[in-house]
Amino acid sequence: MPPKPELAPGTDRFHEPRREDCPWCGSRRLRTRLRAPDLLHHRPGRFAVDECRDCAHAFQNPRLSPEGLALYHRDFFEGRLEDYAERFHATRSGRRRHRAAARAMAALPEPESWLDVGTGHAHFPRTAKELFPYTSFDGLDTTLRVARAQTEGHIEEAHCGRLTAPEVLARLRARYDVVSMIHHLEHTPDPRAELRAALTALRPGGHLLIEAPDPRSTFARLLGKWWLHHGQPRHLHLMPPANLRAELESQGCEILKADRKTPHIPYDISAALFLALGRLVPRRWLPAAAPFVSLTAAVDHALAPLLRRTRFSNTYRIIAKKGE
């Protein structure tokens, strides 16, 4: 993609001041986990991900300002990457993953109302409806994609904005039996505030469904900046599951289930190769490399039954119950 005029003077003005402490636990014992360019859009700028030596929370540091986040997110939706994501979620593998997340809630009382946060085009509610045909699904997203999803009949109500915004939360307070956040928290400026807002939207005894990348995955260590879930510059926080569990328990939740096996997404090797080719290989040669990406994708899927049972698993799921 050609450079945007806004980025021509440099990217420093789109960053907030660098933090000297961990945003999760407050420790000042930080180390640089990685530095990476924008491997998806190939826009100017380099981004650092720091890791707390005490709690293992990983976060972008310095973080993009709200203006910087808006700029890079706009790149995602203006470019071909949203089309790529659309195709991925619409694949059989994507639908199977969403069905597994919804099925994890099947043992609980059938919900009357369900809010999917960060819903985008509502791929997850569309699939979850197959298992919960009598549940009313609403969606919330920061983009107008959510309005399109409502028009297409995938959700009942569309809410545009951030869950933490007072005007949004006032409308949603105590309305839902289930709130889901499927690969959403890593994009938020303040995951702890996002969790509090999600619990506010739940009725007493309601359930919170979360899926998020696991920064302690062995793939994350081996692949470094080429690990897709590091996702710079759009991923702001990567939280180990132990941190998220402890935070939910501190807010009065009961952890009903924590799973690192089923949510694993088999694309670590092929996605790393895709990113590396896009960065290192001239564009005119990329079509010739496509068979190699397909081959590594087959390897990812062949290894998945084994890897999902080990520390190589790249995603975790937590189901928590709000206090009565």
C-alpha positions as CSV (number, residue, x, y, z in Angstrom):
1,M,0.0,0.0,0.0
2,P,1.3,3.5,-0.7
3,P,2.1,5.7,2.3
4,K,-0.7,7.8,3.7
5,P,-0.2,11.5,3.7
6,E,-0.8,11.5,7.5
7,L,2.2,9.3,8.0
8,A,4.6,11.2,5.7
9,P,6.0,13.4,8.6
10,G,6.6,10.2,10.7
11,T,4.7,8.2,13.2
12,D,5.9,9.5,16.5
13,R,3.0,11.9,16.8
14,F,0.6,9.0,16.8
15,H,2.1,7.5,19.9
16,E,1.4,8.2,23.6
17,P,4.3,8.6,26.0
18,R,6.1,5.4,26.8
19,R,5.0,3.7,30.1
20,E,7.6,2.7,32.7
21,D,5.3,0.4,34.5
22,C,3.0,-2.6,33.7
23,P,-0.6,-1.5,33.0
24,W,-1.9,-4.7,34.6
25,C,0.0,-5.1,37.9
26,G,2.0,-1.8,38.2
27,S,5.4,-3.5,38.2
28,R,8.3,-1.5,36.8
29,R,10.2,-4.7,35.9
30,L,9.6,-4.6,32.1
31,R,11.5,-6.1,29.2
32,T,11.1,-5.6,25.5
33,R,9.5,-8.7,24.1
34,L,9.8,-7.7,20.4
35,R,9.9,-4.8,18.0
36,A,8.0,-5.1,14.7
37,P,7.0,-3.1,11.7
38,D,3.5,-3.1,10.3
39,L,3.7,-6.6,8.7
40,L,0.2,-6.5,7.3
41,H,-0.2,-3.1,5.8
42,H,3.5,-2.3,5.4
43,R,2.9,1.3,6.6
44,P,5.7,3.3,8.1
45,G,6.6,2.9,11.8
46,R,7.9,0.3,14.2
47,F,6.1,-0.9,17.3
48,A,7.4,-2.3,20.5
49,V,5.7,-4.9,22.7
50,D,6.9,-5.0,26.3
51,E,6.4,-7.8,28.8
52,C,6.1,-7.6,32.5
53,R,8.6,-9.8,34.3
54,D,6.3,-10.2,37.2
55,C,2.8,-11.0,35.8
56,A,3.8,-11.7,32.1
57,H,1.3,-9.2,30.7
58,A,2.4,-8.1,27.2
59,F,1.4,-4.7,25.8
60,Q,2.3,-2.2,23.1
61,N,4.7,0.4,24.5
62,P,4.5,3.2,23.6
63,R,0.9,2.7,22.7
64,L,-0.8,4.3,19.7
65,S,-2.9,7.3,20.6
66,P,-6.6,7.3,19.8
67,E,-5.8,9.2,16.5
68,G,-3.1,6.6,15.6
69,L,-5.5,3.7,16.4
70,A,-8.2,5.2,14.2
71,L,-5.7,5.7,11.4
72,Y,-4.4,2.1,11.4
73,H,-7.8,0.6,11.9
74,R,-9.1,2.6,9.0
75,D,-6.2,1.1,6.9
76,F,-7.6,-2.3,7.8
77,F,-11.1,-1.6,6.5
78,E,-10.0,0.5,3.5
79,G,-7.5,-2.2,2.3
80,R,-8.0,-5.8,1.2
81,L,-7.3,-7.1,4.7
82,E,-10.9,-6.9,5.7
83,D,-11.8,-9.0,2.6
84,Y,-9.2,-11.5,3.7
85,A,-10.6,-11.6,7.3
86,E,-14.1,-11.9,5.8
87,R,-13.1,-14.9,3.7
88,F,-11.3,-16.5,6.7
89,H,-14.3,-16.3,9.0
90,A,-16.6,-17.5,6.3
91,T,-14.6,-20.7,5.8
92,R,-15.6,-24.0,7.2
93,S,-12.8,-23.7,9.7
94,G,-14.0,-20.3,10.9
95,R,-17.5,-21.5,11.3
96,R,-16.3,-24.6,13.1
97,R,-14.4,-22.5,15.5
98,H,-17.4,-20.2,16.2
99,R,-19.6,-23.3,16.6
100,A,-17.2,-24.7,19.2
101,A,-17.3,-21.5,21.2
102,A,-21.1,-21.4,21.2
103,R,-21.3,-25.1,22.0
104,A,-19.2,-24.4,25.1
105,M,-22.2,-22.5,26.5
106,A,-24.7,-25.4,25.7
107,A,-24.5,-26.9,29.2
108,L,-25.7,-23.7,30.8
109,P,-29.4,-22.5,30.9
110,E,-30.5,-21.3,27.5
111,P,-30.1,-17.5,27.4
112,E,-32.9,-15.2,26.3
113,S,-30.5,-12.4,25.3
114,W,-26.9,-12.4,24.2
115,L,-24.5,-9.5,23.3
116,D,-21.5,-10.1,21.1
117,V,-18.9,-7.4,21.7
118,G,-16.5,-6.6,18.8
119,T,-18.9,-8.4,16.5
120,G,-17.9,-6.9,13.2
121,H,-20.0,-8.6,10.5
122,A,-21.6,-10.8,13.2
123,H,-20.0,-14.0,12.1
124,F,-20.2,-15.4,15.6
125,P,-23.8,-14.6,16.3
126,R,-24.8,-15.9,12.9
127,T,-23.2,-19.3,13.7
128,A,-24.4,-19.4,17.4
129,K,-28.0,-19.0,16.3
130,E,-27.8,-22.5,14.9
131,L,-27.4,-23.8,18.4
132,F,-29.5,-21.2,20.2
133,P,-32.4,-20.5,17.8
134,Y,-34.6,-18.9,20.5
135,T,-32.0,-16.5,21.8
136,S,-32.0,-12.9,20.8
137,F,-28.5,-11.8,19.6
138,D,-27.4,-8.2,19.6
139,G,-24.0,-6.9,18.4
140,L,-21.7,-4.1,19.4
141,D,-18.8,-2.8,17.3
142,T,-16.8,0.4,16.8
143,T,-17.5,0.3,13.1
144,L,-20.6,0.5,11.0
145,R,-20.2,-3.1,10.0
146,V,-22.5,-3.9,12.9
147,A,-25.3,-1.9,11.2
148,R,-24.8,-3.9,8.1
149,A,-25.0,-7.1,10.1
150,Q,-28.4,-6.0,11.5
151,T,-29.7,-5.1,8.0
152,E,-28.7,-8.6,6.9
153,G,-30.6,-10.1,9.8
154,H,-27.7,-11.6,11.7
155,I,-28.4,-9.7,14.9
156,E,-31.5,-8.1,16.4
157,E,-30.0,-4.8,17.7
158,A,-26.8,-3.0,16.5
159,H,-24.9,-0.8,18.9
160,C,-22.0,1.3,17.4
161,G,-19.3,2.5,19.8
162,R,-17.2,1.3,22.7
163,L,-18.7,-0.8,25.5
164,T,-16.9,1.4,28.0
165,A,-18.5,4.6,26.7
166,P,-21.0,5.9,29.3
167,E,-23.8,6.6,26.7
168,V,-23.5,3.0,25.4
169,L,-23.3,1.3,28.7
170,A,-26.3,3.2,30.0
171,R,-28.4,1.6,27.3
172,L,-27.0,-1.9,27.9
173,R,-26.9,-2.1,31.7
174,A,-28.1,-5.4,33.1
175,R,-29.8,-6.4,29.8
176,Y,-28.1,-9.7,28.9
177,D,-27.8,-13.3,30.0
178,V,-24.6,-13.7,28.0
179,V,-21.9,-11.3,26.8
180,S,-19.3,-12.8,24.5
181,M,-15.9,-11.3,23.6
182,I,-14.3,-13.4,20.9
183,H,-10.8,-12.1,20.2
184,H,-11.8,-8.6,21.3
185,L,-9.9,-7.8,24.5
186,E,-6.5,-7.6,22.8
187,H,-7.8,-4.7,20.7
188,T,-9.0,-2.6,23.6
189,P,-7.0,0.3,25.3
190,D,-8.0,-0.9,28.8
191,P,-9.0,-4.6,29.0
192,R,-9.8,-4.3,32.8
193,A,-12.3,-1.5,32.1
194,E,-13.8,-3.5,29.2
195,L,-14.3,-6.5,31.6
196,R,-16.1,-4.2,34.1
197,A,-18.3,-2.9,31.4
198,A,-19.1,-6.4,30.2
199,L,-20.2,-7.4,33.7
200,T,-22.3,-4.2,33.9
201,A,-24.2,-5.3,30.8
202,L,-24.8,-8.7,32.3
203,R,-27.8,-9.5,34.5
204,P,-27.0,-11.0,37.9
205,G,-26.0,-14.7,37.4
206,G,-25.2,-14.0,33.7
207,H,-22.3,-15.5,31.9
208,L,-19.2,-14.0,30.2
209,L,-17.6,-15.9,27.3
210,I,-14.0,-14.8,26.4
211,E,-11.6,-16.1,23.8
212,A,-8.2,-14.4,23.6
213,P,-4.6,-15.1,22.3
214,D,-2.3,-16.8,24.8
215,P,1.0,-14.8,24.9
216,R,2.6,-17.7,26.7
217,S,2.1,-20.0,23.7
218,T,5.3,-21.7,22.6
219,F,4.6,-20.5,19.1
220,A,4.7,-16.9,20.3
221,R,8.2,-17.4,21.7
222,L,9.4,-19.3,18.6
223,L,7.9,-17.1,15.9
224,G,8.4,-13.7,17.6
225,K,7.2,-10.8,15.4
226,W,6.0,-13.3,12.8
227,W,3.4,-14.8,15.2
228,L,0.1,-13.5,13.9
229,H,-1.4,-12.8,17.3
230,H,1.3,-10.3,18.1
231,G,-0.6,-8.3,15.5
232,Q,1.2,-5.0,15.6
233,P,0.0,-2.3,15.6
234,R,-3.7,-3.3,16.2
235,H,-3.1,-5.6,19.2
236,L,-2.6,-3.5,22.3
237,H,-2.7,-6.1,25.1
238,L,-2.0,-9.8,25.4
239,M,-3.1,-11.2,28.7
240,P,-2.0,-14.6,30.1
241,P,-5.1,-16.7,31.1
242,A,-4.0,-16.7,34.8
243,N,-4.2,-12.9,34.9
244,L,-7.7,-12.8,33.3
245,R,-9.0,-15.4,35.7
246,A,-7.7,-13.6,38.7
247,E,-9.2,-10.3,37.5
248,L,-12.6,-11.9,37.0
249,E,-12.5,-13.5,40.4
250,S,-11.6,-10.2,42.0
251,Q,-14.7,-8.7,40.4
252,G,-16.9,-11.4,42.1
253,C,-17.1,-13.9,39.2
254,E,-17.0,-17.7,39.4
255,I,-14.8,-19.3,36.8
256,L,-16.9,-22.1,35.3
257,K,-14.5,-23.3,32.6
258,A,-11.0,-22.5,31.3
259,D,-9.9,-24.3,28.1
260,R,-6.7,-24.0,26.1
261,K,-7.3,-27.1,23.9
262,T,-10.5,-26.5,21.9
263,P,-10.0,-22.8,21.0
264,H,-6.6,-23.4,19.3
265,I,-6.6,-21.9,15.8
266,P,-4.3,-23.9,13.4
267,Y,-2.6,-21.2,11.4
268,D,0.6,-20.3,13.3
269,I,3.1,-21.7,10.7
270,S,1.2,-20.7,7.6
271,A,0.4,-17.2,8.9
272,A,4.1,-16.6,9.8
273,L,5.1,-17.7,6.3
274,F,2.5,-15.4,4.8
275,L,3.8,-12.4,6.8
276,A,7.4,-13.2,6.0
277,L,6.7,-13.5,2.3
278,G,4.8,-10.3,2.3
279,R,7.7,-8.5,4.0
280,L,10.7,-10.1,2.3
281,V,9.6,-11.2,-1.2
282,P,9.0,-8.9,-4.1
283,R,5.3,-8.6,-4.9
284,R,5.6,-10.1,-8.4
285,W,6.9,-13.3,-6.9
286,L,4.1,-13.8,-4.4
287,P,1.8,-15.8,-6.6
288,A,4.6,-18.4,-7.1
289,A,4.9,-18.7,-3.3
290,A,1.2,-19.5,-2.8
291,P,1.6,-23.3,-3.0
292,F,4.1,-23.1,-0.1
293,V,1.6,-21.2,2.1
294,S,-1.1,-23.9,1.2
295,L,1.4,-26.6,2.2
296,T,2.2,-25.1,5.5
297,A,-1.6,-24.5,6.2
298,A,-2.0,-28.3,5.7
299,V,0.8,-28.9,8.1
300,D,-0.9,-26.6,10.7
301,H,-4.1,-28.5,10.4
302,A,-2.4,-31.9,10.5
303,L,-0.5,-31.0,13.7
304,A,-3.5,-29.3,15.4
305,P,-4.8,-32.4,17.2
306,L,-1.5,-32.8,18.9
307,L,-0.4,-29.2,19.4
308,R,-3.7,-28.1,20.9
309,R,-2.9,-30.4,23.9
310,T,0.4,-28.7,24.6
311,R,1.9,-25.3,25.3
312,F,1.8,-24.7,21.5
313,S,-1.9,-23.9,21.8
314,N,-2.3,-20.3,20.8
315,T,-5.8,-19.4,22.2
316,Y,-7.7,-19.8,25.5
317,R,-11.4,-19.7,26.4
318,I,-12.8,-18.6,29.8
319,I,-16.5,-18.9,30.8
320,A,-17.3,-16.9,34.0
321,K,-20.5,-16.4,35.9
322,K,-21.4,-13.1,37.4
323,G,-22.4,-13.0,41.0
324,E,-26.1,-13.1,41.8
